[in-house]
Amino acid sequence: MKNINASPPEMYHSEIREKFRSFLDKNNLSKFCAEQKKLANFTTIKCGGKADFFFSPKKVSDLEKTFCFILQNNLPYKILGNGSNVLISDYPLKEIVISIKDIPRYLNIEGSFISISANCDINYLINRAKMQNLGGLSFLAGIPANIGGIIKMNAGAFNQNISTFIEIVEVITKNGRENIPAKEINFQYRNAEFPMKKFIIISAKLNLEKMDKEKINQNIIKHIAIRKEKQEFNKRTFGSVFRNGTDYYSAKLIEMCGLKGKSINGAQISTKHANFIINQNGASANDIYQLICLARNRVRHKFNIDLISEVEFWGDFENETYKDKDK
Ligand SMILES: Cc1cc2nc3c(=O)[nH]c(=O)nc-3n(C[C@H](O)[C@H](O)[C@H](O)COP(=O)(O)OP(=O)(O)OC[C@H]3O[C@@H](n4cnc5c(N)ncnc54)[C@H](O)[C@@H]3O)c2cc1C
């Protein structure tokens, strides 16, 4: 078995689990933590196994207390946004999965500034801002993601990134709640490096462009139309599988390997956009993983280029089991 994002095995001795359970009990937080929780429905690709612990509190103070405990005790964890950029293994996930979906959402507008909780949907932000004649974010319209994930991934499209609009990001760290000014965040292609390694984004302040709502509407319609035409829209996917390079488009390379439409069980490389994989028909995470390995191997073989995945792999995956007879 290949361990892509492995947690230190010693961390998952049963005494450590007991420690977390006893912390939850003592703090009356057990009701916010499910054990052996199925995760497929918390991802847009709709596959994957269970989490040992799925912690989804209703208050920021409970999130803060628990996250501090997790960090102090060096427990392994994962933070789940809308699950639109992750492939979760079919095997049980040993990390504590932290979700902020049940914390009250808010969005406040003051002039061109918008303060928004990290669990809000990006499309909700775009539409609420539009009503106040605030635009600029239509390049992200149609992405099924939350603000926290959008910021962490520095999501972008059509030569624009969210980082341009960020003023301040509020996070929970081992020291509690902190405001991080955008200038202290190193925004890169599909990543945002914060001054600290371990944090949960809980809100952000953005500065949008003043724009007529009719114009914003046109931009939204235009960008969604392009997505519908060129990509898989409203399907079970996680967007682009691989990053683009400075001098290549991953989709083009995969297409040139003849892989458009290629299936492994219920997983298929899109016939529309070769850098998208669709869960067509009850695919397992392993089916999708094997298809990703196949595309990477074929591209390496034909072009001597190592594709880098944009999607994150959570948990353990089988070694490459698919035998590629066409290579
Ligand atoms: C149809 C489709 C189209 C897409 N198009 C684009 C596109 O045009 N451009 C683009 O950039 N991406 C695109 N994506 C990929 C994806 O939507 C983005 O990467 C998005 O930013 C992920 O947000 P999420 O809330 O789903 O995060 P998740 O997938 O849940 O998590 C992604 C990462 O962010 C971290 N994270 C999530 N929330 C928090 C938080 N509150 N605090 C700290 N870390 C957090 C997670 O731990 C993980 O590392 C697309 C996906 C789909 C399904």
The ligand as an ORCA input file, in Angstrom:
! r2SCAN-3c Opt
* xyz 0 1
  C     -16.361     21.609    -10.993
  C     -15.130     22.152    -10.316
  C     -14.486     23.258    -10.851
  C     -13.342     23.780    -10.246
  N     -12.751     24.874    -10.803
  C     -11.685     25.427    -10.189
  C     -11.083     26.613    -10.724
  O     -11.507     27.169    -11.736
  N     -10.015     27.124    -10.071
  C      -9.519     26.551     -8.928
  O      -8.550     27.080     -8.370
  N     -10.064     25.432     -8.409
  C     -11.126     24.859     -8.999
  N     -11.685     23.718     -8.478
  C     -11.059     23.047     -7.315
  C     -11.613     23.475     -5.930
  O     -12.927     23.943     -6.030
  C     -10.728     24.534     -5.282
  O      -9.450     24.009     -5.011
  C     -11.314     25.096     -3.972
  O     -10.492     26.150     -3.557
  C     -11.441     24.059     -2.862
  O     -12.326     24.559     -1.871
  P     -13.102     23.591     -0.868
  O     -13.892     24.418      0.079
  O     -13.859     22.567     -1.600
  O     -11.874     22.952     -0.099
  P     -11.518     21.413      0.180
  O     -11.457     20.678     -1.101
  O     -12.397     20.873      1.239
  O     -10.048     21.578      0.759
  C      -8.990     22.004     -0.068
  C      -7.785     22.364      0.817
  O      -8.082     23.519      1.590
  C      -7.953     23.215      2.992
  N      -9.015     23.936      3.696
  C     -10.343     23.929      3.410
  N     -11.000     24.739      4.267
  C     -10.058     25.243      5.119
  C     -10.109     26.125      6.238
  N     -11.257     26.656      6.673
  N      -8.948     26.423      6.868
  C      -7.764     25.905      6.444
  N      -7.661     25.058      5.402
  C      -8.797     24.737      4.745
  C      -8.126     21.709      3.095
  O      -7.528     21.197      4.264
  C      -7.429     21.271      1.827
  O      -6.045     21.302      2.049
  C     -12.830     23.173     -9.068
  C     -13.489     22.065     -8.517
  C     -14.629     21.558     -9.125
  C     -15.329     20.376     -8.507
*
